[in-house]
């Protein structure tokens, strides 16, 4: 089972991207479109409250070195990616932190709630 399926109950959408192009957000008929904040950008460029966390999960799924560590969860607080749980090694945590930071909209990665072992 992959990250997206385990964390969000989602199969990978066909056109899902880690860093998609934002879709325009329609507003009142008199104004132009408003852009979606990078941390709220969903897998297909739509608005998604948990968009950053889902795109980080997708990035983990796409990285051959990161099997689904089923004792770790991905969340977000604003533009900070929050990793919670347990990982097998510091090397894995370092790799996950690096991958999470590379996702558009991530300004920080919080690993305070991760244990190693």
C-alpha positions in Angstrom: 0.0 0.0 0.0 1.4 3.4 -0.9 1.5 6.6 1.1 -1.5 8.3 -0.6 -3.7 5.2 -0.1 -2.7 4.7 3.6 -2.8 8.3 4.7 -5.6 9.7 2.6 -7.5 6.7 1.3 -6.7 7.8 -2.2 -5.6 5.9 -5.3 -3.1 8.0 -7.2 -5.1 10.2 -9.6 -4.1 9.6 -13.2 -2.7 13.1 -13.7 -1.4 13.7 -10.1 1.7 15.8 -9.9 4.0 16.6 -7.0 4.2 20.2 -8.2 1.2 20.8 -10.5 0.2 24.0 -12.2 -2.4 25.8 -10.2 -5.9 25.9 -11.6 -7.6 29.3 -11.6 -10.1 29.8 -8.8 -13.3 31.4 -10.0 -14.5 34.4 -8.0 -17.3 36.8 -8.4 -18.1 37.5 -12.0 -16.7 41.0 -11.8 -13.2 40.0 -10.7 -10.4 38.0 -12.2 -9.2 34.7 -10.8 -7.4 34.3 -7.6 -4.3 32.1 -7.2 -4.2 29.2 -4.8 -1.6 29.4 -2.1 1.2 26.8 -2.8 0.5 24.9 0.4 -3.2 24.5 -0.6 -2.5 23.2 -4.1 -4.0 19.7 -4.6 -2.6 16.8 -6.7 -4.1 18.1 -9.9 -3.7 21.8 -9.3 -7.1 22.3 -7.6 -7.6 23.9 -4.2 -7.1 21.3 -1.4 -6.9 22.1 2.3 -4.4 19.2 2.7 -2.8 19.7 -0.7 0.8 20.0 0.5 0.6 16.9 2.7 -0.9 14.9 -0.2 1.7 16.1 -2.6 4.5 15.1 -0.1 2.9 11.7 0.2 2.9 11.4 -3.6 6.5 12.5 -3.7 7.3 9.7 -1.2 5.4 7.2 -3.4 7.4 8.3 -6.4 10.8 7.9 -4.7 12.2 4.4 -5.1 14.2 4.6 -1.9 11.2 5.4 0.3 9.0 2.4 0.8 5.8 3.1 2.6 7.0 3.4 6.2 3.6 2.4 7.8 4.6 3.9 11.2 5.0 7.4 9.8 2.3 10.0 9.0 2.4 13.2 7.0 0.4 16.2 7.9 0.7 20.0 7.4 0.3 23.1 9.4 0.1 25.9 6.9 3.2 25.6 4.7 5.1 23.3 7.2 5.1 19.6 6.5 4.7 17.7 9.8 6.1 14.2 10.0 4.8 12.1 12.9 5.6 8.5 14.1 8.6 6.2 13.7 11.2 5.6 11.0 13.7 2.8 10.8 16.8 5.0 10.6 18.2 8.6 10.6 19.1 8.1 6.9 15.5 7.4 6.0 14.3 10.5 8.0 17.0 12.7 6.3 15.9 11.5 2.9 12.2 12.1 3.7 12.9 15.5 5.0 14.9 16.3 1.8 12.0 15.0 -0.4 9.4 16.9 1.6 11.4 20.2 1.3 11.6 19.8 -2.4 7.8 20.0 -2.8 6.5 23.4 -3.9 4.8 25.2 -1.0 6.8 23.5 1.8 8.7 26.2 3.8 9.7 23.8 6.6 9.6 20.2 7.8 8.8 19.5 11.4 10.3 16.2 12.6 9.9 16.8 16.4 7.3 14.0 16.6 9.4 11.4 14.8 11.3 8.7 16.7 14.0 6.5 15.1 14.3 2.8 15.8 
